[in-house]
């Protein structure tokens, strides 16, 4: 049980308190500061001994891992992670897609289940999800095996996706009269014959039956939190729902990971939100923080994750570090990150 999970109250006053300064790399005495090109987030990177293009190239090779030699630790058993937050626009789908690609590029077997009727995770992975394509709706309503609708993601080894079509929009109503409606997705995942290290379930921005299905099917909850005040207001309701599911339907469920997204280092508000979240959730919050980055927003329009669209960007680097942290935590303590 999370400390204070029964109620999360942001401690910020209306005026954000001054931020604690983030550590900066020391500059040599007498060396003028120079600046590299913009990294797509409206800011510029401080100088380093290597030219900016060389640094980007090194980051890109590390992230794409073309040789396949660099691997992230694999968990002792499959980790089923529900990516949930009833507030829209906090980075659920973006985080699901990029974390899944980063883990798959570094030796982990990953399945993404798109449980959002908008189908944005399917778009980000360039998986067909137009009307008529077998999707997760068929698994929930018609008991079609998950293996029959899962598709391999082109260009990313070890990564599969169960798409969502517009048919899923009616599933909330249709599930009301279905027997064992809360555990339909869990049974479908348990019946999958393949072996996966990670299963990410991308939830819709609501707390309806689809999200409840994801919470019952999962062992862990990953909550992306936008570094803005409004993102904190609905967190209490989400935590209460998680506790209800844990008490009545899935006693193994735990909030294991908090990921801070859309961090704007130029604002005091972002730092104030970060400090509040870290004070409340402690080491459940990943050290890696996802900044605002134009490349992250551009990538889905090309049917790609930012990991493959611009692997040298700040956004790709941040998601890579977050995935590495999730992998390392999982390897150390089993399924609880």
C-alpha positions, -999 to 999 in steps of 0.1 A, spaced: 0 0 0 13 34 -8 19 58 20 -8 83 19 -24 66 -12 -58 71 2 -55 108 -4 -30 129 -22 -32 166 -15 -8 189 -34 11 211 -9 17 240 -33 4 274 -24 -12 295 -53 22 310 -59 48 283 -66 77 283 -43 112 289 -56 127 258 -71 157 240 -58 184 245 -84 193 214 -105 229 205 -104 248 219 -134 281 206 -148 310 228 -136 326 252 -161 363 256 -163 375 289 -150 381 314 -177 362 293 -203 334 312 -220 301 295 -222 290 286 -258 257 272 -269 247 245 -294 216 244 -316 181 241 -303 170 206 -293 134 210 -303 121 221 -269 128 258 -272 160 257 -253 196 251 -261 221 226 -248 252 238 -229 285 232 -245 306 201 -241 340 190 -252 324 172 -282 306 191 -309 268 189 -306 264 168 -337 289 143 -324 270 141 -291 237 135 -309 253 108 -331 266 90 -300 232 92 -283 215 79 -315 238 48 -317 233 41 -280 195 42 -283 191 24 -317 216 -3 -306 221 -15 -342 245 -43 -332 221 -57 -306 250 -62 -282 238 -37 -255 209 -51 -235 187 -39 -207 182 -63 -178 153 -86 -182 129 -92 -153 126 -126 -135 91 -130 -147 67 -110 -170 58 -76 -158 23 -65 -167 21 -27 -164 -10 -6 -167 -3 30 -179 -31 49 -163 -42 85 -156 -78 97 -161 -65 131 -171 -59 134 -208 -28 148 -224 -3 138 -197 17 115 -219 2 80 -213 3 69 -249 36 87 -257 52 71 -227 38 36 -235 51 37 -270 86 50 -263 93 29 -233 81 -2 -252 104 6 -281 134 14 -259 131 -19 -240 125 -39 -272 156 -24 -289 177 -36 -260 168 -72 -258 134 -73 -240 103 -90 -254 75 -65 -253 37 -65 -260 17 -33 -261 -21 -36 -256 -39 -5 -270 -70 -1 -248 -78 34 -259 -106 37 -286 -86 66 -301 -60 40 -311 -31 64 -307 -6 38 -295 -14 18 -326 -7 49 -347 26 56 -329 38 20 -336 25 22 -373 2 -8 -367 -30 -9 -389 -61 -2 -368 -88 9 -393 -123 -5 -391 -124 -42 -398 -89 -50 -384 -91 -76 -356 -84 -57 -324 -86 -58 -286 -124 -53 -289 -127 -88 -303 -108 -102 -274 -130 -85 -248 -164 -91 -263 -160 -122 -285 -133 -141 -266 -109 -141 -296 -75 -152 -285 -50 -123 -280 -25 -141 -302 -49 -138 -332 -50 -100 -331 -15 -92 -320 7 -77 -348 45 -76 -350 58 -40 -351 77 -34 -383 114 -25 -378 114 -32 -341 124 -68 -331 107 -84 -301 79 -59 -301 42 -67 -308 10 -46 -305 -26 -55 -300 -44 -26 -318 -75 -7 -310 -101 3 -336 -131 26 -333 -152 -5 -323 -137 -3 -289 -157 29 -282 -188 8 -277 -171 -18 -254 -179 2 -222 -216 -3 -228 -214 -38 -241 -193 -50 -212 -220 -40 -187 -240 -71 -193 -211 -95 -199 -202 -121 -173 -170 -114 -153 -167 -81 -172 -138 -68 -151 -115 -97 -158 -119 -102 -196 -86 -86 -205 -68 -104 -177 -80 -138 -190 -70 -129 -226 -35 -119 -214 -31 -151 -193 -41 -172 -223 -15 -157 -246 9 -185 -256 39 -162 -262 65 -152 -236 70 -115 -229 91 -96 -205 69 -66 -205 32 -61 -213 22 -24 -214 -16 -16 -213 -23 19 -226 -55 30 -209 -81 56 -221 -83 89 -202 -112 77 -180 -119 55 -150 -145 33 -168 -147 -4 -174 -118 -4 -199 -95 10 -173 -108 -13 -146 -101 -42 -170 -65 -30 -173 -61 -26 -135 -74 -61 -129 -51 -76 -156 -20 -58 -144 4 -63 -115 18 -28 -116 5 7 -124 27 33 -141 13 68 -137 26 95 -160 22 129 -143 24 162 -163 45 188 -145 15 212 -141 -8 218 -112 -40 205 -129 -23 171 -133 -22 167 -95 -59 175 -89 -73 142 -103 -46 120 -88 -65 114 -56 -94 99 -75 -71 76 -95 -54 64 -64 -88 57 -47 -99 36 -77 -66 17 -77 -71 9 -40 -107 -3 -47 -95 -26 -74 -67 -39 -51 -92 -45 -23 -119 -63 -43 -105 -76 -76 -67 -77 -78 -48 -79 -45 -15 -80 -63 -19 -46 -78 6 -19 -68 15 16 -80 51 8 -88 63 37 -111 56 74 -114 70 92 -145 71 130 -146 64 142 -181 64 175 -201 89 191 -177 98 227 -187 131 235 -170 125 272 -176 95 274 -152 94 274 -114 60 256 -115 74 225 -131 100 222 -103 74 228 -76 52 200 -90 82 177 -92 91 183 -56 56 177 -44 54 144 -63 88 132 -51 79 142 -15 47 122 -16 57 91 -36 94 88 -27 115 63 -47 85 52 -68 92 83 -89 117 77 -116 149 98 -115 145 104 -152 122 132 -162 107 137 -196 111 172 -209 89 191 -233 103 183 -267 90 190 -302 105 158 -316 83 137 -292 52 154 -306 63 151 -342 71 114 -342 36 100 -343 27 119 -375 54 97 -392 41 65 -376 72 63 -354 83 66 -318 108 94 -310 133 66 -304 135 59 -341 123 92 -355 151 113 -338 172 91 -316 196 119 -308 170 142 -294 165 152 -258 132 134 -257 146 101 -270 174 103 -245 151 109 -216 128 80 -225 158 57 -230 170 66 -195 135 60 -181 133 26 -197 167 17 -185 157 27 -149 125 6 -151 145 -24 -164 171 -21 -136 145 -17 -109 126 -47 -122 157 -69 -124 166 -61 -88 133 -67 -70 114 -90 -94 81 -77 -106 78 -47 -82 97 -17 -97 
